[in-house]
Amino acid sequence: MTSSLRDLKVYTTYPHTCSYLKDQEATTLFIDPRQEVDQLLYSRLSHMGFRRSGNHIYRPHCGRCNACIPARLPVSQFAPNRAQRRTWARNTDLRVVRCDDIYDEPAYDLYYRYIEQRHADGDMYPPDREQYHSFLNNAWDCTRYYRFFAGEQLLAIAVVDVLIDGLSAIYTFFEPAEERRSLGSYAILWQIERARELGLDYLYLGYWIRDCEKMAYKAAYRPLELYSDSQWQGVP
């Protein structure tokens, strides 16, 4: 195991079409895929604004744009707004079950419908089982899968990594027909409460992008902290 972050090898991709901002090119910095990773190293990199996709740890590294800003929430300071309180109340009937994996058909069928109906314009369309497994795998034995049920009906799955100082919200997919429940928002609220229960300090939310509707929603969770100039700073 590498003892110092300075010893890590990193690589950059060639410029490619940005997934979030129209007419923009993106470049990604990623940790050497051959690097041995454990929860501690992964946590230290997350603290520096890195994320994971499957076994790959990455961070945007675009020459002309810095719109992708790592975001996290100090869970002890979070107080829900009126809309978030309503979302929580609408979902008090849900039952949450932790499971070991999401390789079964009901889980994949839910993911398939979610991508087909909510993200047909994204990088994960069309949905593919191999990509599903590689993207949402349990890379370093710190991933938890939580299923949300209404009665016996599976409505949502949250994929969550446990870091040394917090939870990292990797991905949530849910039943597209249940718009009234705001299941994506509820999953975040539930993860905030779960981090509190575990005595952890933060919920890492991925990248906040002001001009991308799919990513800008994170600003609704306050007090949000953003990683800028090599430090975490509260949003006024």
Buried (B, 14 or more C-beta within 10 A) or exposed (E): EBEEEEEBEBEEEEBEEBBBBEEBBBBBBBBEEEBEBEBEBBBBBBBEBBBBBBBBBBBBBBEEBEBBBBBBBBBEEBEBEEEBEEBBEBBEEBEBEEEEEBEEEEBBEBBBBBBEEBBEEEEBEEBEEEBBBBBBBBBBEBBBBBBBBBEEEBBBBBBBBBBBBBBBBBBBBBBBEBEEBBBBBBBBBBBBEBBBEEEBBBBBBBBBBEEBEEBEBBBEBBEBBBBEEEEBEEEE
